[in-house]
Amino acid sequence: MKLKREAKTLKAKAIASLKRGLEAFNNHDDDGRPETVLLMLQHASEILTKALLIQKGVDVFDKAKGTSIGIEKALNLAHAQGWLSAAQAGSIRVIDAMRDQAQHWMIVVPEDALYINARALITTLDELLIAHFQDTLADNLPLRVLPLSTQPFPDFLMLVNREFMQIRD
């Protein structure tokens, strides 16, 4: 499949942001680490979604504002066309919301929540690359990429219950 020039450029930028996000995730320096990871992963997902729209012939510029559309509009357009599942859009929305909250000092991101949501997003990005770009993350990342932790992660239900308790409190 031949990629449109703009889609190819945006796809390359998305993969570059993903790589920076993975580097930040595996970094030993904790100063600003969660915010950096979320910022890079959010950017990667927004730009890849826009690359998908451009490849499919959808204009991503808001002529009234003179800027490109935001992530929410891009996700809605891609989902409405069936190019992005609700679960895929959801994994992107979670990272976007976490990035927004962490960047504006509303939350401290627990390590296990960062890992699980980053992992879900990576799966989504790989699915989008496979389905719409005839590419994979495996073709773009070194084989040695592996997130490591000094603490075991709780099971998913425990994590969700903890998040709901924090929201309730």
Disulfide bonds with the S-S distance in Angstrom:
none
